[in-house]
Amino acid sequence: MLIAGQWVDSENGQTADILNPANGEVIATTPKATLADVERCVTASRAAFNNPEWKNIDPAQRGRILNKMAAATYANAKTLAVLESTNNGKTFREALSEIRFGAWTLEYFAGLADKNEGSTIPVPGNRLNYTLRQPLGVTAHIIPWNFPLQLAIRSIAPALASGCTVIAKPASWTPLSLIAWTKAMQEADVGLPTDVLQVITGSGGLIGDALVGHNGVDGVVLTGGVPTGQAVMAKASDNLTPVTLELGGKGANIVFSDANLRYAAKAICFGIFMNAGQMCWAGSRLIVHEDVHDELVEAVCAEVSKWTVGEGMAEGVRIGSLVHKSHRAEVLDKLSRGLAQGGEVVLGGNAVEGEGAFMEATVITGVSTDNLLFQEELFGPVLSVTKFSEDSDALTMANDTPFGLLNGIWTQNLSRAHSFARDLQCGMVSINEYPITFPQTAFTGWKQSGIGIEQSKDAMRFYTKVKNVNIKL
């Protein structure tokens, strides 16, 4: 762990085994931090935040540091992608793309570092009134296991651009790429002052909880499941600590009869089967017009049948291992319980025999809106298909879920597309493309999909606080 300027073991010397989920082999050990380690980490982060070397730095210089971090990330992308694939199970191709996206994110926020501007406000009398935007302070980042490095960088970049300090807690299953990336930033000598960025590893229940409830932490960012988000929000309320929560999803691709089915089929597969379906924004529901239902289902099955399932570093593999056998067991259990409520398996539905945590790409037709396969997030390579006949039915179905992250619309009718984009109850909508995001576009969810905004200039608002200044002239 990187704590107080040093790479250290935990205070009590305990470690956790880190596995390659594709074969179950132990590939590393990492420290299991203690509460004393958390105290050292928060103390060092607070000192770094108040250190004039960081506190009084020219904001443009923060931007130059982030640009150097981006360059070092690009330079190390292939090495980091090998580590990411080996530790997470995803394909090398996916890992490389995600890490390069992380570098792009650093570049984007580098450009915003000197643009946290206040405003002047007309008030009565002979007065000057203005606002300042100042850094939030010490921020704790609870990183998920599905996109370990990309989603770490996604929140680290705006935090540093705003002048905050960062304590990053990677997921217990997948800490290696963030550790390696942090070392690469040190080796590249990007100019980040000591303790501005620290990495602590260990149990989410112990270390994550301690960070979230610590009165020395000024802001918490979590990407994870809804129950974890609820627990974090409750714990953070003890100190009224602000949170950004990017949680679950149950995205729908709504396909109308006039859609380009060949293109839609490829995107639907990409949206649910990449990363073995372990994505909050996965298009896990296919809501398709009855006139094209059979044709589209056949096209989806034909497309994903070309996707090889296997070890993420192997040539030609398109679907890697799930992150852990225990997670695969949870996915298969939910699938079994959902099928007991109805639906027909037209493709897949099983674990892949042998080593690792592999699972077949799965397509289920005839899924009713009250089926858990329609309502609950499986977080695996399972696509649920439901027919509709009228546009109003499609909108009702799409909104009939506790989640509201990303939905897709497939139509050539511009009026319909814009109307659905307006009326869908979700934070993001993609039309004739799925899934898609950029560093400069807001990644945000409604309902149980989260609170706050990742990416885009709006993300910077979380990492700053407003101060109003009034002067009687």
N, C-alpha and C positions, 0 to 999 in steps of 0.2 A: 504494500500500500504506500501511497505517497502522502505522508502526513508531516507537517511542520518542516518541510524542506528535505525530508529524508525518505528513502525507500526502506520500509520497515516491516517486520513481522508484527503480529498482534501482541498485545502486552503479555498474554499467557502462552503464546507460542502455538496455539491451536490452528489447524489448517483444514481446508475442505478440498476434496478431490474434484477435479474438473474433468468432465468426460467428453469424448467424441461420440455424439448420439448415433452416428452411423454404424458404430461397431461396439460401443460400450467401453472402449479402452480409456484408462486414465491418462490424460495428456498433460496435466499440470496440477499443482496444488496452489491454493491462494490462502492468505490469512483469514481467519474468522475473527473479526474485530470484536473488541469488548467495549463496554460503556466508557471505560477510561480512555480508550482510543478515540471515541467520539468526542469526549471533552477536549483532548489535545487538538483534534481536528478543528473544532469550532473556535477554540481559543486562538489558534494560528490563523484561521480565516478572518476573524475579527481584527486581529492585529494587522493583517495584510490590507484589509479594507481601510483602516485608519492610517496606514503608512503613507506619508506624502509621496513616496515613489509611485504609488498607484492612485491615491486619492487626488493628487494635484497634477496628474499627467495630462498633457494636451490631449483632448478627445481624438484629434486626428492621429496622434501617435498610437492610441488604442486601435484605430483602424489599420495602421501599418502593421501592428503586431498580428492582427487577425489575418491580414493578407499573407504574412509570412507563415502563419499556421496553415492557411489554405494551400500554399505552395508545398509545404512539408507533407501535408496530407495527400496531395496529388502524387508527390514523389514516392511515397511509401504505400500507395494504394494497393498494389498487387500483393505485397507482403502481408499487409493487413487483411486483404480479402482471403488469402489462404488461411490465415488464423481464424477469421470470422466463419468461413465455411467449415473448418475442422471443428470448431467449438459449438457452433449453432446447428449445423446440419444442412444449411441452405447451399445452393449451388454457388460455385465460384463466380459464375457470370452475374448472379444476383448480388452477391456480396460486393463485387467490384463496382457495380453500378451504384449501389447504395453509398459506398465510401466516397466515390467521386461526387455524389450528390451532397454529402457532408462537406466536402471541400468547397463546392459551389455555395453552400449555405454560409460558410465562413467568409467567402468573398462578398456575398450580399450584405451581411451585417457589418463587414469592414467599412462599406460605403455609408452606413447609417451612424457610425460611431460618433461623428461630430454634428449630428443633425437632431439631437434631443433638444428641441427649442421650446422656450416658454412663449408667453404672449403678454402684450400690454392691454389693459382693460380700462375703458372709459368709466370713470366714477364721478359723482358730484363733487363740486368744490375744487379748491386749489390743491390737487393731489396727483401723485403718480402711483399707479397700481400695476403690478406685473406679477407673473408667475415664473418660478424656476422649476425645472425638472431635474431632480437629483437622484443618484443611484439608490436602489432599494436597500442594498447592504449585503449580508451573507446569505447566499442562496443554496438550498439543498436540492439536488437533482436525483430522483429515484428512477433509474433507467430500466426499461423492460428487456426481456430476453429475445424478442422476435426480430428487432432491428438494433442490435446492441450498440453499434458505433454511430450509425446515422442518427438515431434518435437521441443519443447523448449529445452529439454536436449540435443538433437542432435547438436544444435549449442552452447549451454552454455558449454558443456564439452570441446570441442577443444579450445574455447576462454579462459577458465580458465587454461587449460593445458599449453597454450602458454604464460600465464602471463598477459592477458588482464583483464579489468574489464567489467562487464556486466550490462546493463539496459535491463530488459525483459519487453516487453509490450504484455500481452496476448490479445487474441481477446475479443471484448466486450461481445460476447455471452457466452464465455466459459473460464472465468478467474480462476475458483475455484481450480482446481487441481494444478495449478502452485503456487498459494498462499499457499495452504496446504503443498505442497512439500517443499517450501522455509521455512515454519515454522518448518517442520520436520527436515530439515537440521540444523536449529538453535538449536532445542531441542536435536539433536544428538551430538551437539558440535563438528562438523567435523573439526574445526580449520580454517575456512575461515575468514580472517580479515573483520572487519566492512566495509560495503559499496562496497566491491568487487562485490557483487551480490545484485542488487536492483530490485524491481518489481513495476511498475507503471501501473495503470488501467485507462480506460476511452476511449474516442472516438478515433478511428483510424484516422479519418480525421483531428482531432485537435492534439492529442498527438503524434500519429505516424508521422504525417507530421512535427511537431516541432522537434522531435528527428532526423529525417532524414536530415532536413535542418540546424541542429545546428552545428556551427563551433567548438564546443567542443566535437563532436562525431567523432571518427577516422575511424569507419567502421560500415556498416549497413548490417544486414542479414534479409531477408524477405522470408517467404513462403506464397504464395498467388496466386491470379489470375493474368493473363497477364495485364489487365488495371492497377491494383494496382502496379505491378512491373514496368510498364512504368512510372507511376507517381513518384514512389520512385526513379527510376534512374534519372529522370529529376530533381527532387528536390535535390538529392545528388550531382548532377553535379555543383550546385552553389558553393560548397566548394571542388569540385573534391574528394569527399569522396568515397572510394571504396565500392562496393556492392557485395554481393552474393545473387542471386535471384533464388529461386526454385519455378517455376511457374506451368502452367497447363500442361495437357497431353491429348492425345487421343490414348492410347495404343491399339495395335492390337495383337490378338492371331491369328497367321497364321497356319492353320491346314492342313497338307497334307494327302493324301489318305492312307499313310502307318503309320499314327500316332496311338498311343494307345488311342482310342476314349473314353473308359471308364474313364481312368485316366485324359485325357484332359478335359472331361466334368466337372469333380469335380473341377479342377483347374480353369477353365473358370468361373464357378460360384463363386468360392472364390475370383477371381480377379475382379469381377464387383459387386457382391452383398454384400460382407462384408462391414461393416461401411456404409451400405445403399448406396454404390456406391460413397460416398463422399471422393474420393481419387484422387490425381493428377496422380498416376500411374495406375489407374484402366484400366483393359482391356476392354474398352467400345466398341471396334470393334472386331467382329469375322469374319475373312477372311478365308473361308473354301473351300476346293476343292469340285467341283460339285459332284464327285463320292460318297462323304461321307456327303454331306450337310444335307440331311434329317435325316440320322441316328444320326448325332451329335446334331442337333437342338432338336431332340426328347429326346436325353440323357440329354442335358442341362436343358430342361424344366422339365423332370422327376426328376432330382436331386434337382433343386431349389424349386420345388413344395413340397419337404419334409421340407423346411426351414420355420420355424414358424416366423411370423412377430408379434412383440409385444414389450412391455416395457422391456428395456434392462436388468433390474435386475430380470426378471421373468425366472423361470426354463425352459430350453429347447429352448429359443428364439434364433434365428440365425440372424434375421434382425431387428435392432432396429429402433427407430424414426430418421427421418432426423432432422437436428439441429434446424430448425425453420419453422413455417408454411409459412413464406414469401419465404424461400428458396425452399420449396416444390412447391410453386406456380410458381416460376421461372422454375423449372425442368419440371413441367407439361405444362407450356406455350411453352417451347422449343420443348417438345415432340409433342405437338399438331401442331406446325408449321412445324416440320419435317415430320409428317405423311401427312400433306397437300401436301408435295412434293413427296410422294410415300412411299411404305413399307406396310407390313401387320403385325398387332399385333397378335402374336401367343400365348402370355402369358401376363397377367397383363395389365398395361397401365393406372391404375387408382390410385387415392388417396384412402386410407383406411378410411372409414367413422368413425366418432366418435372423441374423444379427441386426441390430439397429432398431430404430423406431419408425420404420417406413409404413406408409399406408397408401392404398390405391386411391386414385382420383375417383370420386363418387358423385353420381348424379341420381337424384330422387325426383320422380314426377308425381303429380297428383297430391301435392302437399296442401292441406287446408290451412286457412289463416290461424286456426286455433292450435295447430300442431306446434310442439316445441321446436321442430326443425324450422318453422317459419318465425318463431318468436325469440328463440334463445341463440346466443352466440356459441357456436361449437368450437371455433378457432382451429379448424382443420380443413382438409380438402374435400368439403361436402357442399354440393350445390343443390338447393331445393327449388323445384319448379312448380309454378302455380299459373293457371290460365285466367284470362279475363276476356270479357266481350265488349264492355263499354269503357270509355275513357274515365268516367267518374268512378267506376269500380277499381280501375288500376290505381288511381290516386288514393282511394280509401285503403286499399291493400298496402300500398307503399308506406302510408303513414301509420298503419296498424301495428306498431312495435314500440317498445319503450325506448328504442335507440333513435338517434338522428345525426349520423355522421356524414356519410357520402352516399348519394344515390345517382344512378345513371339513367338517361333518357335516350331512346333510340327511335328517331323519326325524321322524316324529311319535311314535316309540317312545322314551319317556323313559329306560327302562332301557338300551336300546341306545346312546342318545346318551351317557349317563354312562359306560358301559363303554368305548366308543370313546375318549372324552375322556381316560380314565385310561390306556388302552393305546397310544395313538398316541405315537410317539417324536418329539416336537416340543415346542418351548417354548410354543406358543400353539395353542389350539383355539377355533374359532368354530362354534356350533351354530345352524343355520337363519338364517345371516347371514354375508356374506363380502364383502370383508375389513372388519375393524373393530378400532379401537384408540382409546385415550383417554390423555391425559397422565398420569392416575392409575393406568393399568394397565401391567404390565411388558411390554416389548417385548424378547423374548429368544429365542435359538435354541439348539438342541441340535446335537450332531454337528458337521458342517462349517458349520453356519449361524452359529456364533459362540461367543464367550466373554463372559460378563457380561450386564448388564441395562441397557437404556435405558428412560427414562420411569419413572414410579412412584416411591414413596419409596425403593425398593430401589436406584435409580440413585444416590442420594446416598451410599451406602456406598462406592462407588468413589472418590468425590472427598474422602473423609476417611480418616484413619488413626487407629488406636486406640492410646492410651497408658494403661498401667496404673500406678497410683500406690498404693504401700503405705506406711502410716504406723504406726510403733510408738508407741503412746500411753503 
